[in-house]
Amino acid sequence: MAQILALTRSLHLWHPLRVGFASLRSRRMSSLETRARAVFSAAVEGVQPDKVVCRSLERHGDKLLVGGQSFTLSNNLYLVGFGKAVLGMAAEAERIVGDHLIKGVVSVPHGIQNTLQHHGKEKMLLENNSRITVMEGAKHNLPDADAQRSAECIRELASGLTEKDLLLVLISGGGSALLPAPAPPMSLLEKQDVTRQLAAAGATIQELNTVRRALSLLKGGGLAQCAYPAQVVALILSDVIGDPLDLIASGPTVGSDTWPEEVWTILDHYKLSDLLPSSVKEVLSKTGPSRGTQVHEKPQEVKNHVLNVVIGSNTIALECASRKASELGLRPVILSPGVCGDVCSVARLYGLLLWFACSPGKEPPPELAAQILQLGPEVGIESWDLCRTMQVLEEERKEGWGATCLLAGGEPTVQLTGKGRGGRNQELALRVGLELSGGEVKSGAVFLSGGTDGQDGPTDAAGAVTDGNLMEEAITQGLDIDGFLTNNDSFTFFSKLSGGRRLLLPGLTGTNVMDVHVMLLPPPPQ
């Protein structure tokens, strides 16, 4: 461990997030909770649909610049989009390309236009004279007949393009449900039944997407194939850990590497092969009697006509949060954008990092680093990132720097044992609050967990803010924390605690790059 920390010490010297901390200490300080909320707001603001498009799409005369490449505009641009955030993306894209846009179709969630209007997000709405048709569907984030009609319109538009045309594809989270195009003769209901049975049997998200792509006309690169020989440029707002292009909205512009043998192996493993409708078997058999043809196999020339660019992600949100933390007199440290696993393990990790940073004395207990590294694989954080973070925290202890802002993001999971209201962010905040209240160190630290889309589970909250006073407040107000946790009722708990002041209520944000975690650590006691 000492060797790893020594190595990361040398790397940290050139880390781009280092700032002049002597000057930071002299800045006027506000409360840690106020600053935590401001840091979260900056993370969300940095991945707003219009901003990520504006940063990534430039027009200079008849040239469109994106992803380091230049494309010629000559009234040859078409636009399609699907996802929860694409309406705002489309509005900004149309402002940029102007009259070169001939036609567009976007598939967005049911009711999104009225919701954006209600929340004062007019900038995310299209102009009255827009050339883009908006089609709503996928109620409750489930593919439905409306979304299928939208997908068919998108397929028709793409299929009619020529080698002189440019297709701009806008993709964000929720895009998979908004682009259902089951391969005939299979019906949408039959495709849904297969994926539901797989999910009920315990299939992973990777396995589910492998089967979905094989049964779809547009996923797994199908949209790019429909648009060939037109040039395709996809701008992607990622809501998946690691930004894997083939998983975001099931990769409609990304050539699939799925082979029929893989699909049948998954179905066989979960004992579903013999239960498939004849239509599903027919779709899978169309790839060849020997099952030797790749699903959605793309000629190389199709791949050469596609540019995929991730323009918004959790990493970008954390970078924006980091800059805001510096402005507020905090020392920012980005732990990881890939936090996953059960919220219990994630909360324990944050509790151990707090102990490592804030326990009295110049050196943390020697066993702490080993415990932190042992938790890494459970929560999706590389040992390298944990060692780098511990190195920074150790330097702070020895050099007496000011408050630290530990940043992370991702998408942890919750084991449902009750029927209460809440989401992973509120439950994580509650569990971290217990760590701060009942742990080995009383530090005055503040923790915030929030969903960047502004909604955490079936509630109006995006998450919550907590600190080491949580347990005392709950006891004083007669709130049984264990009971609320057992019932997965974190929203009710925070609503009752101190009049709900700890809830994070930003409202609809219009974007989604998973969750952001902010832990503010005051200087350790000397």
MARGUKE-423917 format. One record per residue (C-alpha): residue in one letter; x, y, z. Coordinates in steps of 0.1 Angstrom, whole numbers, plus 2048, in hexadecimal, padded with zeros to 3 digits. Layout:
residues N
aXYZ/...
This chain:
residues 526
m800800800/a81C818809/q82C8127E7/i80B8197D4/l8058397E8/a8298447E1/l82383E7BC/t8028517BB/r81386E7CF/s8298757B1/l80C872798/h7F788A7AD/l8108A67AA/w8048AC786/h7DF8A478C/p7CB8BF779/l7B48C4797/r7D08D37AD/v7CA8F77B4/g7DA9127C9/f7CD9087EB/a7DE9237FF/s7C893C7ED/l7A99267F1/r7AC927817/s7A994D816/r78894C804/r767953815/m758932821/s733928822/s72490A833/l72F8E8827/e70B8DE81F/t7058FE80A/r7258F77F7/a71D8D27F2/r6FC8DC7E2/a70E8F67CC/v7278DC7C0/f70B8C47B7/s6F98E07A4/a7188E7790/a71B8C2787/v6F88C2779/e6FC8E4768/g71B8D7756/v7098BB744/q6E98CE73A/p6DF8C3717/d6E38E5706/k7068EA716/v7148C870C/v7088CC6E8/c7158EF6E6/r7378E46F3/s7398C76DA/l7288D56BA/e7368F36A8/r72C902687/h744918672/g732922652/d72A902640/k7408ED656/l7348D9674/l74F8D068D/v74A8B36A5/g76189B6B6/g7808A96A4/q7708A3682/s7618BB668/f7428B5654/t7348CA637/l7118D863B/s6FD8DE61B/n6D98DC626/n6DF8B762B/l6DB8B2651/y6C289C661/l6BD896686/v6AF87A69C/g6B08756C1/f6A38606DD/g6A7863703/k69C877721/a6B389471A/v6B28966F4/l6988B16F1/g6B08CB700/m6CC8BC6EB/a6B78BF6CB/a6AD8E36D3/e6D18EE6D6/a6DD8DA6B8/e6C28EA6A2/r6CD90D6AE/i6F19046A4/v6EB8F4681/g6CF90C677/d6C0908654/h6D68EC64B/l6BF8D565F/i6A58C6647/k6918B065E/g6938A0680/v680887697/v6868836BC/s6778696D3/v6738766F7/p66186C717/h63C87071A/g632892727/i6568A0727/q64D8C0714/n6328CA72D/t6498C174A/l6668D673C/q64D8F3737/h6418EF75A/h6648F0768/g66E90F755/k6858FD73D/e67990E71D/k69D90E710/m69A8E870D/l67B8EB6F7/l67C8EE6D1/e67290E6BF/n64F9106B0/n65E90F68D/s6748F2694/r67A8D8679/i67C8BD693/t65E8A769B/v65A89E6C0/m64A87C6C8/e6438736EC/g64084F6FA/a64E835711/k63883D72F/h649833750/n66982E73D/l65B80F72C/p65A809706/d63780C6F9/a6248106D8/d62A8366D7/a6508316DB/q64E8166C0/r63D82E6A8/s6598486AF/a67382D6A8/e663825687/c66384A67D/i68884C686/r69082C672/e67D83A654/l69085B655/a6B2849658/s6AA83063C/g6A384B623/l6C585D625/t6E085D60B/e70586060A/k702886608/d6EF888629/l6FA88D64D/l6E687D669/l6EA88C68C/v6E08736A6/l6D987F6CA/i6D98656E5/s6D486670B/g6C9850728/g6A7840723/g6AD83D6FE/s6A98186FD/a685819708/l67E8356F0/l68C8236D1/p67A8016D2/a67B7F16AF/p6767CB6B3/a6827B8695/p6647A9682/p650793685/m6567986AA/s63E7B06BC/l6497C96D6/l6367B66F1/e6487966E8/k66A7A76EA/q6617B770B/d656795719/v678786710/t68B7A1721/r6747A173F/q67977B743/l69F780741/a69E79B75B/a688786772/a6A176A76F/g6BE77F77A/a6CE789759/t6E87A575B/i6E47C6749/q6FF7BB730/e6EB79B729/l6CB7AD725/n6DA7C670C/t6EA7A96F9/v6C879A6F3/r6B67BB6ED/r6CF7C46D2/a6CA7A36C0/l6A47A86BF/s6A47CC6B4/l6A57DD692/l6B67FD69F/k6CB7F46BE/g6EE7E56BC/g6F77FB69E/g6D67F668B/l6CF81B688/a6F1822678/q6EB806660/c6C9815656/a6DA83664F/y6F682963A/p705838623/a6FE859635/q71886564E/v70B860672/v71787668F/a70A86B6B1/l70C8836CF/i70786E6EF/l6FE879712/s70985B727/d6F684D744/v70A82C747/i72982675C/g748827746/d735836728/p734815714/l7268206F2/d7167FE6EB/l70180070C/i6F582470B/a6D28216FC/s6DE7FE6F1/g6F680D6D7/p6E18156B8/t6FF8256A7/v71980C6B4/g7207EC6A0/s7177CE6B5/d7307B36BD/t71479B6C7/w7137796B7/p6F47636B7/e7067496CB/e7097626E7/v6E47696E7/w6DB7446E7/t6F473E703/i6E3758719/l6C074B711/d6CC727718/h6DC731739/y6BC73F746/k6A8722737/l693738720/s69C72A6FE/d6807126FC/l66772C709/l66D7456ED/p65074F6D6/s6557436B2/s6597676A7/v67876C6BD/k68774B6B1/e68175668D/v693777693/l6B17656A2/s6B274B687/k6B376666B/t6D876B673/g6DF74A662/p6D8725667/s6FA71F676/r6F673D68D/g717749680/t70E76C675/q71478968C/v6F579B699/h6F27BD688/e7137B6676/k71F7D6666/p7347D9647/q7547ED64F/e747809638/v72980E64F/k74081266D/n75582B65A/h737841656/v72F84467C/l73E85B695/n7348566BA/v73C8716D3/v7358716F8/i72D895700/g720892723/s72787973F/n72C875764/t75187D760/i74989F750/a7308A676C/l74B89F786/e7648B5775/c74B8D2776/a7448CA79B/s7698CB7A1/r76D8ED792/k7518FA7A7/a7608EB7C7/s7808FE7C0/e76D91E7BC/l75D9187DE/g77E9147F0/l77E8EE7F1/r7998D67E5/p7888BF7CB/v79189A7C8/i77F8857AE/l77E8617BB/s76B85079E/p74E853786/g74782E788/v7398287AB/c72180A7AB/g7187ED7C1/d7017EC7DF/v6FC80D7F2/c7067FC812/s7297F5805/v72B8187F5/a721829816/r73B814829/l75681F811/y74E844816/g74E83E83C/l77182E83A/l77E84A824/l77186383D/w783851859/f7A3850844/a7A187683E/c79588385F/s7A186C87B/p7B687F895/g7DC87D892/k7F487F875/e7EF85B868/p7CF847863/p7CD824872/p7E280D85B/e7C67F4855/l7AF80F846/a7BF80F824/a7BC7EA821/q7977EB82A/i791807810/l7A27F47F5/q7907D47FD/l76E7E67F8/g7797F47D6/p76E7D67C0/e74C7D67D1/v7447FA7C8/g7557FC7A5/i7738117AF/e7958087A3/s7B18047BD/w7C581E7AA/d7AA8387B0/l7A682F7D4/c7CC8317D9/r7CE8537C8/t7B18607DD/m7C18537FD/q7E28647F3/v7D08857F0/l7BF881811/e7E0878822/e7F1896814/e7D58AC822/r7DA89E844/k7FF8A5844/e7FF8C7833/g7E08D5844/w7CC8DF826/g7A88EB829/a7878D9822/t7878BE807/c76B8B67EE/l76B8917E6/l75788B7C6/a74A86B7B6/g72E85F7A0/g71D841792/e6FF82C799/p6FE8177B9/t6E27FE7BF/v6C97F87DB/q6BC7D77E8/l6967DB7EB/t6897CC80B/g66B7E4811/k6517F87FF/g65B81B80A/r66383A7F4/g6868437EC/g6A283D7D4/r6C78337D4/n6D38567DB/q6BD85D7F9/e6C583B807/l6EA83F801/a6E9861813/l6D7852830/r6F0836833/v70E84D830/g6FD86384A/l6FF845862/e72384185A/l72A865862/s715864882/g720843890/g74383D882/e76483F892/v76986488A/k754883891/s75F89B875/g7448B386B/a7448A4848/v7278A9830/f71B88F816/l7048957F8/s6F787B7DF/g6E18867C3/g6D387A7A1/t6DD892785/d6BA88E775/g6AB89E794/q69787F79E/d6A08637B6/g6898457B4/p66384D7B4/t66886E7C7/d66C8937C0/a68E8937D0/a6AF88E7BE/g6C08827DE/a6CA890800/v6E58A1815/t6F1893836/d70B897851/g71688A872/n6F8898885/l6E0882872/m6DC86788D/e6D88808A9/e6BE893896/a6AB87388E/i6AA8688B2/t69F88A8BE/q68288A8A5/g6798668AD/l68285888B/d68D833889/i6A883386F/d6AB80D86D/g68580A867/f68782384A/l6A481183B/t6937EF83E/n6757FD82B/n68A80F811/d67982F81C/s69584881B/f67F86380C/t666862828/f683863841/f693882832/s67189282E/k66A88E853/l68D89785E/s6908BC867/g6738C5850/g6838B6831/r6A08CF82F/r6B98B4827/l6A78A9807/l6B78B37E6/l69B8C27D0/p6A98D17B0/g68B8C879B/l68C8BA778/t6AF8C076A/g6AB8B5746/t6CA8A0747/n6D687F755/v6FA87375A/m6F285C778/d6FA86879C/v7138807AC/h72187B7CF/v7308987E2/m742893803/l7518B2814/l76C8AB82D/p7778C7845/p79C8C984F/p7A58AC865/p7AB8B388A/q7D08B8893/
